[in-house]
Amino acid sequence: MKYTVGDKILLLHSKEEGTVVDIMGDDMVLVEVGKSTFPVYLDQIDFPYFHRFTKGKTPLPPKRTPGEEIPREKPSAAPRVEKGVFLTMLPIYESDGIDDVVTTLKFHLLNQTGKGYNYRFEIWLNNKLFLELKQDIHAFQHTYLADLEFEQLNDNPRFEFTFSPKETDLKLAASFEKTWKVKAKQLFQQLGQQQEKQQATIDYLLFDKYPLRTETDAYGFSPVEKKKLQTLTTNYSIKDTTPVTAKYEVDLHIEKLASNWQELSNLEMLGIQLNEFQYNLDLAIAQHQKSMIVIHGIGSGKLRDEVHEILKTVSEVKYFVNQYHPFYGYGATEIFFK
C-alpha cells in the first residue's frame, strides 16, 4: 500500500486535494475532501506533488514515423459517369378495388452529363399543341416536365425537344431536336417489366452525347445533306415531254405532292418540293409566261429560301417578291419573267 493515513492526495477526475483518513483494503481508501468523506479506488487518486510538478508543461508530441509529417490529401469524390439525357416517366398507380391501375404519368427530364442545356419542350395531342415550356437544366440535375392522364394516351401524344448548350461552345451544334412518340404496345410491355423489376421509372434516352457542330450553308444544310439534296432535285427538261400548259399557281405543300409524306424525312420532302418547283419553273419559261405564283408556306423558311436561291440563278426571271398577299399572306412568292 503506497498510501498511509494522513497522506495528501489529489482526485484525478476533479483535481481536488484531500487527505487519506482510513485504509479500506488493498485497492481502496477513505478520503476526506473539504467536509465530505467517501471511499475511492487507488487508481482514482494520486499524490498532489506529482500534479504540481507537471502542471503547465506541454506534453511531448507522439513520435512520428518517417513520412508522416507530410499532410495527406483528402480522397476526392469519385467522378460522375456521364450517361446522357433521358426522358423519365413515373407511372402513378391507384387501386380500382381489384388491381392496381395506372391513372397518371409524370414526366421528368434527367441530365446525366457534365454540361447544362437550354431546352424547349412541347406536348402535342392529336397534332394540336397541348403544352409548351422553355427552361434550362444544369449538369447532373433532373427537372419536372408535365403530367399526362393515362386516358390521354389515346390522343397520340408527341413530345418535341429542342436543346442548345447553356455555355457557348463552337465545337457543339447550335441546337439539337428530338421527338418522342408514345407507342402503346411498347409502353404496356414496359409497364409490366417495370412492376416485375420493381423499378420506379421508365427511362427513354434522348441523346447520349450532344452532337458536334457541322459546317452548314446559309440555309442550315450540312455538306452531306446538300449533296443528297442535289441528287433528289433533278432539273427537268421539257424538250421531250408532251405539251403541258404551264400553271400560273404552283402549290408546294407536301401533302399535295406525296401521299406517303408522313413517312419521309425533312430532306426527302424538300427534294420533292423543289423538284415540283423546278419543273413548273422550266415549263413557265418555255411557254413564255409573264408571271407565276409559287405557294411555299411560312414554316421554318427553308423551302422559301431554297426557292429564292434558285430564282437568283435563272436569267429569265426579271424579279420576284415575297410580300403580304390577300390570299396567301406571306406564304407565297410571285415571280415575274422577262
BELZI-V951752 format. One record per residue. N is the residue number from 1. RES is the residue in one small letter. OMEGA is omega in whole degrees, -180 to 180 (none if undefined). NEAR is the number of other C-alpha atoms within 10 Angstrom. D_LAST is the distance of its C-alpha to the last C-alpha in Angstrom with 2 decimals. Layout:
[[N,RES,OMEGA,NEAR,D_LAST] [N,RES,OMEGA,NEAR,D_LAST]]
//
This chain:
[[1,m,-177,10,130.84] [2,k,178,6,129.37] [3,y,174,15,129.92] [4,t,180,13,133.28] [5,v,180,13,134.24] [6,g,178,13,133.49] [7,d,173,14,130.57] [8,k,-179,19,127.57] [9,i,177,23,124.33] [10,l,175,21,120.60] [11,l,-173,19,118.53] [12,l,-174,15,115.45] [13,h,-177,8,113.06] [14,s,-178,9,113.93] [15,k,177,13,115.41] [16,e,178,13,118.49] [17,e,-180,18,121.94] [18,g,-176,22,125.01] [19,t,175,18,128.45] [20,v,-179,21,129.75] [21,v,179,18,132.47] [22,d,176,16,133.22] [23,i,-175,16,132.54] [24,m,180,12,131.36] [25,g,-178,11,130.89] [26,d,-176,10,129.48] [27,d,-178,11,125.93] [28,m,176,16,126.32] [29,v,176,21,128.05] [30,l,-177,17,128.61] [31,v,177,26,127.16] [32,e,178,18,127.49] [33,v,-174,15,124.53] [34,g,178,10,125.31] [35,k,-179,6,127.31] [36,s,178,8,125.76] [37,t,-177,14,127.30] [38,f,-180,11,125.37] [39,p,175,15,125.30] [40,v,175,16,122.65] [41,y,-176,13,122.00] [42,l,-179,16,122.69] [43,d,178,10,119.09] [44,q,-178,13,118.10] [45,i,177,21,120.27] [46,d,176,17,120.95] [47,f,-175,16,123.22] [48,p,-178,18,121.80] [49,y,173,12,122.48] [50,f,-180,11,119.94] [51,h,-179,13,117.34] [52,r,-178,9,118.45] [53,f,-177,9,118.30] [54,t,-174,10,114.70] [55,k,176,9,113.34] [56,g,179,8,110.48] [57,k,-179,7,109.86] [58,t,180,7,106.42] [59,p,179,7,106.63] [60,l,178,6,105.44] [61,p,179,6,102.03] [62,p,-179,6,102.12] [63,k,-178,7,102.04] [64,r,176,8,98.56] [65,t,-179,7,97.72] [66,p,179,7,95.80] [67,g,-177,8,92.09] [68,e,-180,9,92.54] [69,e,178,8,92.13] [70,i,-179,7,88.39] [71,p,-179,7,86.43] [72,r,178,8,84.76] [73,e,176,6,81.10] [74,k,180,6,80.38] [75,p,-180,6,78.69] [76,s,179,6,74.98] [77,a,-180,6,73.40] [78,a,-180,6,71.85] [79,p,179,6,68.04] [80,r,180,10,66.05] [81,v,178,10,64.31] [82,e,-177,15,60.55] [83,k,-180,15,59.65] [84,g,178,17,56.23] [85,v,-173,23,54.85] [86,f,163,19,56.03] [87,l,-179,20,55.57] [88,t,-178,21,59.16] [89,m,179,19,60.26] [90,l,178,17,63.71] [91,p,177,22,64.91] [92,i,-177,15,67.32] [93,y,171,13,70.01] [94,e,-178,12,72.17] [95,s,175,10,75.00] [96,d,-179,9,74.76] [97,g,-180,7,78.51] [98,i,-178,6,78.31] [99,d,171,9,75.61] [100,d,-178,11,73.48] [101,v,179,14,69.90] [102,v,178,17,66.75] [103,t,-176,14,65.68] [104,t,175,18,63.33] [105,l,179,19,61.19] [106,k,-176,16,60.95] [107,f,176,20,58.18] [108,h,173,18,58.38] [109,l,-176,21,56.28] [110,l,180,23,58.42] [111,n,177,25,57.37] [112,q,174,20,59.58] [113,t,-179,20,57.76] [114,g,-179,14,58.42] [115,k,175,15,55.14] [116,g,-177,19,54.08] [117,y,162,19,50.82] [118,n,180,16,48.76] [119,y,170,20,47.66] [120,r,-176,15,45.92] [121,f,180,19,47.64] [122,e,170,20,46.49] [123,i,178,21,48.28] [124,w,177,17,46.33] [125,l,-177,17,48.28] [126,n,178,12,46.64] [127,n,175,11,43.22] [128,k,-178,11,43.99] [129,l,-178,12,44.68] [130,f,-176,12,48.47] [131,l,176,13,49.15] [132,e,178,14,47.39] [133,l,172,13,49.16] [134,k,-175,11,48.12] [135,q,173,11,51.06] [136,d,-180,15,52.32] [137,i,-177,18,55.07] [138,h,178,17,57.27] [139,a,178,15,58.57] [140,f,179,18,61.21] [141,q,172,14,60.87] [142,h,-178,17,60.31] [143,t,-180,14,58.94] [144,y,178,11,58.94] [145,l,-174,18,55.70] [146,a,172,17,56.44] [147,d,170,14,58.61] [148,l,172,15,57.68] [149,e,-177,13,60.03] [150,f,-180,14,60.79] [151,e,-179,10,59.57] [152,q,174,13,56.08] [153,l,177,15,55.68] [154,n,-177,11,54.88] [155,d,179,13,51.65] [156,n,-178,14,49.97] [157,p,178,21,50.13] [158,r,-180,20,47.62] [159,f,179,17,48.09] [160,e,178,16,45.14] [161,f,169,17,45.92] [162,t,-177,16,43.79] [163,f,171,19,45.88] [164,s,-178,19,45.36] [165,p,176,19,48.05] [166,k,180,14,50.00] [167,e,-179,10,50.36] [168,t,178,9,47.48] [169,d,-175,11,47.59] [170,l,179,9,44.73] [171,k,-176,10,46.08] [172,l,178,15,45.55] [173,a,-179,16,42.43] [174,a,178,15,41.08] [175,s,-180,16,41.58] [176,f,-178,16,42.88] [177,e,179,12,42.42] [178,k,178,12,45.03] [179,t,175,12,45.43] [180,w,179,15,48.82] [181,k,179,12,49.40] [182,v,174,14,52.84] [183,k,-171,12,53.99] [184,a,-176,12,56.92] [185,k,180,8,58.82] [186,q,-179,9,58.62] [187,l,180,12,59.61] [188,f,177,11,62.73] [189,q,-180,10,63.80] [190,q,177,15,63.39] [191,l,177,16,65.40] [192,g,178,11,68.18] [193,q,180,13,68.18] [194,q,180,15,68.20] [195,q,180,11,71.38] [196,e,-178,9,73.05] [197,k,-180,9,72.34] [198,q,177,9,73.07] [199,q,-178,11,69.91] [200,a,-174,13,68.68] [201,t,171,19,64.91] [202,i,-174,17,62.29] [203,d,177,17,59.91] [204,y,-179,14,56.34] [205,l,175,13,54.85] [206,l,170,19,51.44] [207,f,179,15,51.26] [208,d,176,14,53.97] [209,k,179,11,52.12] [210,y,-174,19,49.14] [211,p,178,13,46.22] [212,l,178,14,45.31] [213,r,173,14,42.02] [214,t,179,15,39.40] [215,e,-178,11,36.60] [216,t,176,13,33.33] [217,d,-176,10,29.74] [218,a,-177,8,27.95] [219,y,173,13,27.66] [220,g,-180,12,31.33] [221,f,176,16,31.31] [222,s,178,15,34.01] [223,p,179,13,33.48] [224,v,179,11,35.26] [225,e,-179,13,33.10] [226,k,179,16,29.90] [227,k,178,11,31.13] [228,k,179,14,32.11] [229,l,179,19,28.75] [230,q,177,11,27.08] [231,t,180,10,29.49] [232,l,-177,18,28.69] [233,t,-180,19,24.90] [234,t,176,15,24.00] [235,n,-178,15,20.55] [236,y,172,16,20.67] [237,s,-175,12,19.90] [238,i,-178,14,19.47] [239,k,-175,9,20.72] [240,d,-179,6,24.22] [241,t,175,8,23.68] [242,t,-177,7,24.52] [243,p,179,10,21.81] [244,v,179,10,20.82] [245,t,-179,10,18.77] [246,a,-180,19,16.09] [247,k,174,16,17.16] [248,y,-178,16,15.48] [249,e,-180,14,17.91] [250,v,-180,17,19.17] [251,d,-176,17,22.51] [252,l,176,21,23.50] [253,h,-170,14,27.06] [254,i,-179,16,29.27] [255,e,177,11,31.89] [256,k,-176,10,29.47] [257,l,-177,14,28.64] [258,a,-179,14,32.12] [259,s,-178,9,35.52] [260,n,-173,10,37.32] [261,w,-180,15,35.10] [262,q,-180,11,38.26] [263,e,-175,10,39.59] [264,l,173,11,36.56] [265,s,179,10,36.21] [266,n,-179,10,33.46] [267,l,179,15,31.90] [268,e,178,15,32.05] [269,m,180,23,30.47] [270,l,178,21,27.58] [271,g,178,20,27.11] [272,i,-179,20,26.99] [273,q,-180,23,24.49] [274,l,174,22,22.07] [275,n,180,18,22.62] [276,e,180,19,21.70] [277,f,-178,23,18.52] [278,q,-180,20,17.46] [279,y,-178,17,18.38] [280,n,176,22,16.40] [281,l,178,25,13.25] [282,d,-179,18,13.69] [283,l,180,21,14.54] [284,a,179,20,11.56] [285,i,-179,18,9.25] [286,a,-179,14,12.03] [287,q,173,12,12.26] [288,h,174,13,8.72] [289,q,177,17,9.07] [290,k,-179,14,7.29] [291,s,179,19,9.09] [292,m,176,21,12.09] [293,i,176,19,15.17] [294,v,-179,22,17.24] [295,i,-178,19,20.86] [296,h,-178,24,22.52] [297,g,-179,18,25.41] [298,i,176,14,26.98] [299,g,-180,9,29.82] [300,s,179,8,30.20] [301,g,-177,13,26.49] [302,k,179,16,26.33] [303,l,179,20,24.00] [304,r,-178,20,21.60] [305,d,179,14,21.80] [306,e,177,13,21.26] [307,v,-180,18,18.13] [308,h,180,16,16.75] [309,e,177,12,17.98] [310,i,-178,13,16.15] [311,l,-180,18,12.75] [312,k,-177,13,13.52] [313,t,-176,9,13.90] [314,v,-176,13,10.79] [315,s,-178,10,8.65] [316,e,-180,15,5.71] [317,v,178,17,6.01] [318,k,173,14,4.98] [319,y,177,14,8.51] [320,f,-178,17,11.26] [321,v,174,12,14.60] [322,n,-179,16,18.03] [323,q,-176,13,20.20] [324,y,179,12,22.94] [325,h,-177,12,22.12] [326,p,-180,7,24.99] [327,f,-172,8,24.81] [328,y,-175,15,23.97] [329,g,177,13,25.25] [330,y,-175,15,23.84] [331,g,-180,18,23.60] [332,a,175,24,19.96] [333,t,179,23,16.49] [334,e,-175,17,13.58] [335,i,178,21,10.14] [336,f,-176,16,6.89] [337,f,179,17,3.80] [338,k,none,12,0.00]]
//
